[in-house]
Amino acid sequence: MLVAVPCAGADCVLLCDGEDGTERGRIDVGAHPVHLAAVGSAVFVATMGARAISVVDGGAVTQVVTGTLGPSHFAVTDDGLVVVPCTGGDVLAVVDAGSRSLRRRVGVGPEPHDVAVTGGLAYVGSRVDGTVSVVDPNAGQVQRTMEIDGDARIQGVDAGFGAVYAVDQAGARIVRVDDTGVTARASVGENPYEAVVVANRVLVAGRDDGTVTSLTPALSDPTVHEVGGRPTAIAAVDGTPWVLDRDRDRMLSLDTERSIPLPAPAFAAAPTGDGDTVVVAHYDDDLISLVSTADREVIWTSETPADPFEPLVL
Amino acid sequence: MSDDSPADSSATNRALTRRSLLTAAAGAGVASTAGCAGVSTPADVAEAASISGNVAYFRGPDQVGAGSEIFLDARSRSQYRTEHVYGARHVSVDDLTSQTETDAGRVPDADALADRLGALGVTRDTDVVVYGSSVGSRVSRVVFVLEYLGHEGDVSVLNGGYEAWNGRVGVGSRSPPEATYEASPREELVVTRDWIADRLGSFNADGPGLLDVRSPEAYLGARKSQALVDTNDRHGHIPGAVDVHWTGNVESRMLAEPGTLAGLYFDSAGLSQQDRVAVYGQGNINPTHTWLVLRSLGAADVCLYDGGFSEWANVPADSRGRYPVETKTTTVVETSGSVGGGGDGGFSCTG
């Protein structure tokens, strides 16, 4: 198992041995890498401080110019198109994963940040005008633009249950959309960022009020878990949601309410897919850890370059 | 009504302005007020506006007016009528903004522009001195048009504007003799919307320089900034552009200190003096000022995106992907005032 970690403050991707956390190398990838995606044999790197993404493959790093600042997230269509919202601008870049070239840009709402693909369509949320654009990546056309609210700030956009859940950070709410429009809305905790689909639930952490709101796929029957602290993200490990806390050095099971002590507060995590272990990034402390949720212990912790973001387990 | 021939008493009265009095006194004043602390004579003002060193275009009042130049007055028509450099012809800057549509985007309408200059009696080999109230963008647009049309005569800008002029003055207005301006457009002085679109991702990196001359608030598309230009469908800037607000080029009606400007553009903004630099603004008047300043400082290849952000921001919705707009950057060069536009949630992925 190899763990790749984009280190935003060091403009590199760190590679670690998943067995013991030993550093296996660092790859210079460009300005401010924040997210990774494995596409075929390659790893795509969202370099948010650049007008390009990086692709690491076969020991080489190549750049695919997006022409617009702030590639921030990835989603991949079934036919091999990588869609990339450019948060510093107002476009969704469509990259051909095979040829590693920009196929086109599609104009969407300003400052698009996150993207999800379902049913062959890409859903992109705007941080500025509160819209969600539905884009056909192949045709390069916006099929629909949904007005959520003029004051909305759409951060996370996550697919699940045949729909897409868009999180309005400013309005503390979540909306369910599909290609017909907005189908449901619900309030969540203050300063939410993204939704996580776990089993038959949709979970949203409220960073400012220490809550996690659990909803049905139709966004009904809300249950508010008062977890305290600053819940920043939720990692689904073997079907169980674990709450990461930016202020407190622990991760908390939302099901059992038992916690695991960590060496530092956590920011993001990636399940290894190997049973009950998860790689946790301690963004503010330049550390990553491998944690066993079954044994409720930290297996190893390693230092990283500055600002480790969301890991990718390969 | 002929130039310098007041038609009525009110015109005569208008002629008795402070400027006229000072101008009339200029000959004696140079000598008689020397050594009088706190008194600024027309000669002092003119001298202060003189340009020394290797700076093109900008000339002080004592550096122009020796020969057969035609003075073009780019101020308002009412200002011109009240008083102007003797023999000057009024040029309406709004008449020098004509554009024509091409597949690649808007470009200056050379025929229309040449007609306007011809109507002023300017031919391609005429030596021209352009002045305004100051040395602002109304003046620079005239210079740009002349250069774009392939002007072969000398082109100068009266540094300090009309306030610095201490030579003979005229009042009223008259129609100048018309001429035919045989334009030979210099296409290398302009770039189009598509030229920019084809180079996105390279500006101010491994490609040409790209400079936005608008205010930082407009450049950043800061919240509420749409009130600045409510005709734009989108707000922000062309991807990769560096922002240096053009008003920083001027200080007290004169070109700002050239060394400071050189530091601003070639150091702080990181532009190359040798490589190509494209400048743009909202329209096609203000950016010509930075175009002119960069040329006057010796930049070898400065061109204007004549269509400007007004064209870029308002492309049809289904073309926005080819012509994107950015609202985030790390490169705003402050000239004066504050950057503003903060508090919009920042540019990060950490939330």
Interface residues (C-beta under 8 A of the other chain):
Chain A: A8 V34 H35 M48 G49 R51 A52 V65 T66 G67 T68 L69 G70 S72 C86 T87 G88 G89 D90 V91 L92 R104 R105 V106 G107 P110 E111 H113 R127 V128 G140 Q141 V142 R153 Q155 Q169 N191 Y193 R207 T232 F267 Y283 F309
Chain B: L200 G201 S202 A205 G221 R234 H235 G236 P239 G240 A317 D318 S319 R320 G321 R322 P324 V325 E326 T327 K328 T329 T330 D344 G345 F347 S348 C349 T350 G351
